[in-house]
Amino acid sequence: MAKEVILQGFEWYLPNDGSHWQLLASKAEEFSKLGFTGIWLPPAYKGAAGKDDVGYGVYDLFDLGEFDQKGTIPTKYGSKDEYFAAIHSLKEAGLAVYADIVFNHMLGADEVEKFPAVQYNQDNRKEEESQEEEIEAWTKFTFPGRKGTYDDYVWTWQNFSGVDYDERTKSHALFNIGDKGWNEEVDGEKGNFDYLMGCDLDMNNADTINQLEKWGSWFYEQTGVDGFRLDAVKHIEFSYYVDWLMNRNKQADRELFVVGEYWSEETAKLEEYLKSSGNMVNLFDVPLHFQFYNAANSNGEFDMSTLFDNTFVFNQPDFAVTFVDNHDTQIGQSLESWVDGWFKLHAYASILLRQEGTPVVFWGDLYGIPSKDVAPVGQPLHDLLAVRQQLLDGKEIDSMDDPNVIGWACISEESQEDGGFVVLMTNATGGEKEMTLHPRYGNKTFVDILHNNEAKITLDETGKAIFPVNDGQVSVYVQESFAEKLGNTSAE
């Protein structure tokens, strides 16, 4: 049975020519053949920067590339009709489609308003820096290009809890609106991390909640997506999404897949959010990403036996969505922590070839990032996807007892005649490990499908052999018959 694996269907620096929805539709069958079971699409609504907006600078949730707003009708990725066509093509190819939801903030308001506010310390949001005073800020959203289609609600300062600019004094500072204070059920970084950017949505305002619910119902009815990626959940009341997601599940008459972005290296914080959200939201394993990043940048000093220690996938495997890099970690972005190319396959083997977690492959690793001269990982990544889909079912045996060389074996189901595989990796000096699979693999020959080691390993009658790995590399040993089936039998 195919194992779930998600493609993040975009990277930050895609061309802003409105062609991406069409590209995704054209590649739907290719994604399926590579082994993907789902795709995470970028935010589809009109952003404050128009066609230059990646989608996280939300302006109008109801404009999916249909109205002339912010200097453009289509979004960066294309028109509403092209978005719907892409969803249809992806579903026809057997992929689940996950929409990116951004409920933390809005930007690009149409008018300014005057209202009382209190200035706070940017680095300690519990420290007031002024008395209540009147400011003037861009907080009124009238969406003149849409003219009330789908929804005629006008957003005002009462829908928001914070802004970061006073138009009257031209000052950049953190302002809490009126006497609202900050929501306490958020991440504790900077004292209180309710505010992130733009006009921060006030989740204690009934009209705000009603509007998000109205939009959610409309959006699901329009798109029929299979789930959601939730942006910036550490800045939103931890329990907020429970009702919203319950309503979407009821609307869909099934449980939709949901993954939240809680950007923290602390697994305990992710577990706290998991409980607060009623176990309804899977979470990206940010701690594991940083394990990869640190291992790749340690000059061989990272203890590989600790690679999965204190990670979300280790503590909560049923709720962990694992990844190597994404649009925020890529070079030049706010959370830049790019995993160096030499360690990419180590990292992808660690998420694709293990039973625990739901892995995500980044568009920039699959297809490269031309604007930054980043090449795709290439055929070896395709081979890892094939091994996952065809051989992963079965038992897993870990050998994580060495600071340099670690590994594990997968004993595929008995019905898988050319099954079984062994993974070995090191971030320093190479070595070897004795690994035992199962007697049914006795006298079978295994080869490294990544071609990082050209040894042919024949197991003894008990299914045991010594497997090598070269300096700083990863090797994935599969039965020679399986490599031949994939047409992968010689070094590249």
N, C-alpha and C positions, 0 to 999 in steps of 0.2 A: 504494500500500500504506500502510495506516495506520502512523503513527509512534507509538512508545511514549510514553505520558505517564501519570504516576501521580497519583492523588488521595490526599493525606493525609487520611484519613477522620475527622478529629476535631480539636478544639482544646481547650485546657486547661480552659476554663470552661463546658463543656457542662453542662446540668442533670444532677443526680445522681439522676434519677428512674427509672433503669433502662430507658429507652425507646430508647436509641441503636441497639442492634442491629436493632430493629424499623424504625427510621427508615431505616437503611442498606438494609435489604431492600426497603423501599417505593420507594427512589430508585434501585434498581439500573439500571432501563431508562433513567432520566434521565442517570445517569453515562455510560452507554454512548453515548447520543445526543449528549452534549456532546463526546465524543471521547476519553474516558479509556479506557485499555487495562488499567489495574491500579489497585488500591486498597490502601493501607497502613492496616491496622486497629490500634487502640490495644491495649495489653496486655490480655489477656482474663482473667487469673487474679486471684484474690482478693488485695487489697492490705491492708496493715496498718490503713489508715483505712477499711476496709469500703466502703460505697457512696460515700464521699467521696474514695476513692483513684483518681487518674487511671490508676494501674496500675503506676507505677514504684517504689512502695513494696512490693515483692514480699513476700507472706506465704506463700502456698501455691500452687505451680505447678500442682498437680493439681486445684485447685478453680476451675473455669471458671464459677462462678456456680451451684453445685449443692448446696453444703453450708452449714449455718447456722454461719458463722464470722465473727468481727469484727462481730457485730451484724446480719448480713444474709445472706440466701441469694444473691440476685443481686449482681453487681458494679455499679459505677456505670453500666454500659452495658446490663445485663440478665442473663438467665439463660443457662445452658449451652445449652439447647435453642434459645433465640433466637439465640445466637451461631452455632450450626451452621446454623440456618435462613438467617441473613444470608449466610454463606459460600455456601450453596447458591444463593440468589437472585442473588448477585453473579456467580457462575460461570455460571449460566444466562444471564445478560445478556452474557456474553462477557468479563468482567473477570477478570484474574489477581488472586489474593488473597494479600497479604503480611502475615504475623503479626509482631508486635513481640516480640522476645525480650530478656529482662532477666536476665543471668546474673552480674552484678557483685556483687550484694548481696541480703540479705534483711532484713526488718524485722518487728517485732511478735511477737517470740518469746513462747512460752507460759510458760517458766520461767527462773529465774536459775540460773547455775552459778558455781562458784569455780574459778579457774585462774590460773597465773602469767602475768604480762604486763610489758612494758616500755613506759614512756611516751615518746613521741617529740614533737619540735617540730612543730606543725601546719604551719608555713611552710617547714620544712626536714626532710623525713622521713628524712634520713640522720643526724640529730642526736638522740641519746638524751638524755632529760631525767630518767631515774631508773634505779635498779638494778631487777633483776627483783623483782617483788612480787606478792602475791596480790590479785586484784580479784574483784568479783562483778558479773556482767553478764547481760543477757537474751540468751542464746544457744541455749537449748534449744527446739526446735520439735517439738511432739508432734502438732499438728493434731487436737485432740480432737473437733472437729465432723465430721471426715471418717472417723475411726475405722478407719484403715488401708485404706480403699477405694482401689483402684488401686496403692497402695504403702504399706507399713507402716514405712518407714525413719524413724528419729528423728534429726534434725539436732542436733548438739551443738557445743561450742566447738572441737572438733577439726576440724570442717569449715570453720572460718573462720580468717582471719589477722589480723583487726583489728576493733576496736570503738571507739566514741567516748564511752562512758559507764560509770562505775563506780558501781553501785547502792549499794554499801556506804558510800562517801564522798560520794555524790551529786555527783560531779565530772565535768564535761564536759572530756574530753581525748582525745588520740589514743593508743590502746594497741595495741601489737603483741603478739599472743598467743604466750606461751611464748618459745621461742628461734627462731621461724620466720623472722624477718626479713621483708622485703618482696620481692615478685617483681621482678627486675631488668628483665625484658623488657616494660616499660611506658613510658608517657610520662615524660619527665624533669622536668616542671614540679614545683615545690616539692621538688626533689631527687629525688623518686620519687613518682609519682602512682598507685601501686597502690590506695591507700585513697581512697574517695570518700564513702561513707556507710554507716550501719547495720552489719550484720554482713557484713564483706567476705569473699567466698568464697575459700577457699584452693585454688588451682588446682594445687597440688602434692600434695593429699590424694587418694589413689586412690578413696576412697569418694565424695568430692565429684564427681569426674569421672564415676564410674559412675552416680551418681544423675542427673546432667545428661544423660547418654546415655540412660538408661532413660526419663527424661521425654521427651526429644526423639523417641524412637521411638514412645512412646505418643501424644504430641501429633500427630505427623504422621499416624499411623494413624487417629486420631480425626477430624482436620480435612481432610487432603488439600490443605493450602495450597500455593501455587505458589512460595513463597519467604519470606524473612525480612528484617526490619529489625533489626539488632543494636545494642543500646543500649550506650553508654559503652565502646566498644572500647579507648580509650586507657588505660583502667584495668585491662584484662585482658591476661594474657600474650598477646603478639602472635600467637604461633603456635597458641594454644589451639584456635581454631575449625576448623582444617584437618581434623582427624579427625572432629569432630562433623558438619561439613558434608559430608564425603565419605560418611559413613554415611547422611545424609539423602538425598543424591543417589542412593546405591545403593538405598535404600528406595523412592525415587520412580521409579527407573529412568529418570531424566532429570536434567539439570542445573538446579537451582532457582536463581531469581534471589535474590541476597543483596546488601544494602547496609548498610554499617556507619556508625555515628555516631562519628567521631573529631573532637572539637571542638577545632580548632586553625586559626589563620589562616596557618600555615606549610605551604605545599604540600610542602616537603621531608619533613615529618613524615608527611604522608599517603602519600607515595611510599614511605617506609620501611616503613610498615605494609602497604602493598600487596605489597611483596616478601616481608615476613615471613609474610604470610598465604597465600603461594603463589599470588598473583593470583586468589584465590577470592572476594574480597570487593570489590564496588564501594564507593565512599565518597562521602558527601555533600560537595559542594564548598563547604565553609565559607569558604575564602578569597574565592570569588566573592560569597557572601552579604555579606561585609564590604566588598567593593568597591561593591556596591549601597548598603549602609548609609552608607558614607563619601560616595559621590556625592550621596546624598539629603540629607546634612547639611553639605555644604561651601559652601553659599551660592553655588554656581556656580564655585567655585575648583577642583573636581576635574577633572583632565585626562581627558576622556572617551576619548581615544585609547589610554589605558592600562587601559580597563575590564576587559579579559580577561588582562592581564599577570599573571604569577605566580599564575594560578589553576590548580586541579586539572584543569578541563576543557580548558585550553590545553595542559597538559603530558601529561595522560593521558585523552584524550577518550573512549576506549573503556571507562573504568572510573569516569567521573564521573557522579554523580547531582546535578543542579543544582536549586536551590530559591531562593525569595525570602525567605520567612519560615516558621517552624514553631512548634510548641507551646512551645518553650523561648525563642524570640526575641520572642514576643508580649509586650505590655505587662504588667508586673507579675511577669514570670518571671525565673528566676535568670540566664539568659543574654540578658536583654532587649537587643535591638538591632533594633528594629522599623523597617522601611523605610517612610518617610513616604508617605502616600497619593499625593502628587503625582508620586512617582517609581515607583509600583507598576507602571504599564503599561510604563515603560521597562524595568524589571527583567524582567517577564514576557515582553515581546517578545524580550529577550536570551536567555532560556532556551527559549522555545517555538518561536521562529522561526529557530533555528540548527540545523545538522546535528549538532553535537557534543553529547554528553551525553544523559542520560535525565532529563527535567524532572519535577519534582513541584509540583503546585499545592496550596496550603494551604487547608484547610477554611475558616479564618477569612477568607480573601480571596474565596473562592467564595460563601460564605453569610453572611459578616459575623460579628461577635462581639458579640451583643446586650448582654451583661453589661458590656462596656467601651465601649458606644456606637460601635463600629466598624462602618461600613457595608460591604457587599460591594463588590468592585470593579465588578461589574455586567456589563452586556451587552458592553462592550469586551473583557473577558476571555473571554467565550464566543466572540467573533469571532476572537480570537487562536487559540483552540483549533481553530476551524474552518479557519483558514488553515493551521495546522500539519498537520492531518489530510489536507487536500485538495490543498495546493500545495507542501509542503516538499520533496518528492523532486526531486532535480536538483542542479545545480552552484551553488556559493555564491561570490559575489564581494564581498570586503571593501573598504571605504573608511574606514579608521580613522586618517586622516592629519591630523586637526584636533583641537585640545584641547577644542573646544566641540561641533562638529557631526560626528557619525560616522554611518555607515550601512553597509548591505550589500544585495545583491540576490540573489535566488534565481531561477535559470532552471529552471523545472519541466521535467519530461520532455516530449518532443515530443508525446506522446499527450494531454497535458493542454491542451485547446484554450483554456481561459480561465485558464491558469496564469501563473506568474511573479509576483513581488512585490518591492517595495523597502521597506526600513525606514530611516527617518532619525530621529535623536534628538539632543537637546541638553539639558544641565542648566543652561544659561545663555542667552545671546542666540541667537535663531533665525538661520536662514541657509538656504542651499541647496547642493545638490551635483549635479554632472553625473554621471549613472549610465547605463551601457550594459548592456542585457540581452542581446538576440539579435535578428537581423533578422526572425525570425518574429513578433516583437511590433511590427514596423513599422506605424506609423499607428494602433496600438491606443491606447485611452484608459484611463488609470489614475486611480483616486480613492482617497482616504484612508478606509479602512474604519472608522477610529476617529473620523472627523469632527472631528479637531483642525485640519484645514486643508481648506477647501472648494474648493481649486483642482482643475481637471480637467486632467490632464497627458497630452498626445498625443505619443507617441514618433515620432521621424523614421523614415525607411526603414531605418536601420541598427539601430533599437531603442534609440536614445539620447534622453535628455531631461534637463532640469534639474528636480529635485524640491525643493520647499521644506519647511521645518519651522518652526513658530512658537516663540517664546521658551519655554524650559523644558518643551517638549512632545516627544512621539513621534508619528510618523505612519507608517502602514503602507499603502502604495499597492498596490492590486490592480487587476486589470482591471475595468472598469465592469460587464462582463457577469457576472463572478463576484459582485460586490457585489449585483447585481440578483437573481442566483440565491439568495443568502442572504436576500433581502428587505431589504437594507441599502443603501438608495440615497439617503437624505436625512439631514440633521443631526437630532440628537435634541433 
